[in-house]
Every structure is written in C-alpha cells, then in structure tokens.
C-alpha cells in the first residue's frame, strides 16, 4: 500500500511543478526563448554527424565511380596494346616473308630451266618418319610432276617424290633413299651423294682412292642423273678418309640447306620451247634443205 501512495505523491508533485513552470512561462516567456536557442543547438548536434556521413559517402561514391572509369579505360588500353602487338607481329612476319619472296624472285635458274615457288606446309623428319620429306602447296594442278628438282637460295633441297592434286611430297637429300650425282667444285671429282637420315652427315660414294677432294670443298650437281641441272650447290665436304680395304674414299659432307627452317622452296622444270621459236627453226631448216 505504501508504494502506490509514493507514486501518487510523485505524480501530484510533478503536476504541481509543471503547472508552476507553465504559469511562470506565461507571465515571463523565458522558457520559450530558452527552447528556441537550445533546440537549434541540439538539432545541429544531431544533423552534423549525418551531414559528415553524407559528405564522406558521396566522396567515396564519386571516387569509386572515378576508379571504375579508370579501370575501364585501363582495360581498353590493355586490349588496344595487345591488338597493336599482334598487328605489329603480323606486319613483321609479312615483312620477313616479303623479303624472302623478293630474294626468291631474284633466283637465276640454270639455262633451259624455269622455276616456280611453293610454300612448305608440313615436315616429316626424324626417327619416327619412314622417309625424310616435306610437303608443299603445289600439285599436279599447278604443273608439278614426279622427280622435279626442289631447291632454295642456299642449295638443293631434294626432289618431288609424289604429287597430288594441290600438294606434293618432297624427298629430302638427307633421306637414305636420296641419290644425287655430284662433282667437286675445285677438283671436279665425281661421286654419288646419299643421305643417312636427318641430323646425320651426307656420304659421297664411288670416289676413287686416288681422287682429289679436299675438306671444305663445295659439291655441285653434275647433271649426270638427268634429274638435276648441272652446277647447283648441294653440300660441303667435312671429312675425307682413306681405307686400306676399300677401293673408294670415305667422304662425308654437310648439306647447305637447313630444311627445318624452310618456309618457301623453288620447283625447277625444263623450259618448253616456244611455238614461235620452233616454227622459225623449222622454216629455217626447210630453207637450208631447199638450197
């Protein structure tokens, strides 16, 4: 029972104080003036942290948007740089190819021979290949025929082994089945050059013991086989050995052409007589016979 009485006394005292202050404020107006000043101060204390948070959030958002824009710009620059690098690589490759083709066009074939270019499209070399060959992008449709000589600016590459409609297989001079009649450039000693497989030296057969051949001498095609024209560079002698049990020298040579790095080759074929030239020759012959 004591507790409700205390609560009632507090309530009555509170009402009394409130009514007293209210009456005093009506007479003087001091409380209204105090509330106007203190209310603004309290409001500013409440609003100021909110304004600070808003300012910081807005600044962070603007910086984030700016960083996003910078990242997008950076990504575009990276893509542009990669595209320019690829374009530059393609231009450099095209320039090298154009230089090689220009050099090939400057090739002078032997007399009564003509040449045409072809691109290397495949290699087959090493111990896993039954034949040391490469494939070119010219076939029977382009006039390529079997046993057509294949050369580069450095020397003989091999000969056409098989022809397809639009591609051909070239037997390399390094293959064990390859045979090329050669002659020494300085001493004019003849022999038969054959391969022993890719990465192995070439061997020159049938050079007599008393024949003169020097290490470092250049070997040229002799033209005796009827396949290769005379005078094409083939290999360079690296070793000459004489044996007491053989009638021939043991001669080893290195090919002049690095077939691994070949991208273009030249196909040689005999020049066909022009119809006008043949007709003029026949008329001249008939005139001589008539006389």
KARA-V954062 format. One record per backbone hydrogen bond with DSSP energy under -0.5 kcal/mol. NH is the residue of the N-H (numbers start at 0). CO is the residue of the C=O. If there is no record, write none. Layout:
[[NH	CO] [NH	CO]]
This chain:
[[4	0] [5	1] [6	2] [7	3] [8	4] [9	5] [10	6] [11	7] [12	8] [13	9] [14	10] [15	11] [16	12] [17	13] [18	14] [19	15] [20	16] [21	17] [22	18] [23	19] [24	20] [25	21] [26	22] [27	23] [28	24] [32	28] [33	29] [34	30] [35	31] [36	32] [37	33] [38	34] [39	35] [40	36] [41	37] [42	38] [43	39] [44	40] [45	41] [46	42] [47	43] [48	44] [49	45] [50	46] [51	47] [52	48] [53	49] [54	50] [55	51] [56	52] [57	53] [58	54] [59	55] [60	56] [61	57] [62	58] [63	59] [64	60] [65	61] [66	62] [67	63] [68	64] [69	65] [70	66] [71	67] [72	68] [73	69] [74	70] [75	71] [76	72] [77	73] [78	74] [79	75] [80	76] [81	77] [82	78] [83	79] [84	80] [85	81] [86	82] [87	83] [88	84] [89	85] [90	86] [91	87] [92	88] [93	89] [94	90] [95	91] [96	92] [97	93] [98	94] [99	95] [100	96] [101	97] [102	98] [103	99] [104	100] [105	101] [105	102] [106	103] [108	106] [112	109] [113	268] [115	266] [117	264] [119	262] [120	134] [121	134] [123	132] [128	125] [132	123] [132	130] [133	169] [134	121] [135	167] [136	118] [139	163] [140	164] [141	138] [142	139] [143	138] [146	159] [147	144] [149	157] [150	265] [151	154] [155	232] [156	149] [157	149] [158	170] [159	147] [160	168] [161	168] [163	166] [167	135] [168	161] [169	133] [170	158] [170	168] [171	131] [171	169] [172	156] [174	171] [177	174] [179	192] [181	190] [182	219] [183	188] [184	217] [187	183] [189	187] [190	181] [191	204] [192	179] [192	190] [193	202] [194	174] [194	177] [196	173] [199	196] [201	252] [202	193] [203	250] [204	191] [204	202] [207	205] [208	246] [210	207] [212	210] [215	236] [216	213] [218	234] [219	182] [220	231] [221	180] [222	180] [230	220] [231	228] [233	218] [234	218] [235	253] [236	216] [237	251] [238	251] [240	249] [248	206] [249	240] [250	203] [250	248] [251	238] [252	201] [253	235] [255	233] [258	256] [260	257] [261	258] [264	117] [265	150] [266	115] [267	148] [267	265] [268	113] [270	111] [277	273] [278	274] [279	275] [280	276] [281	277] [282	278] [283	279] [284	280] [285	281] [286	282] [287	283] [288	284] [289	285] [290	286]]
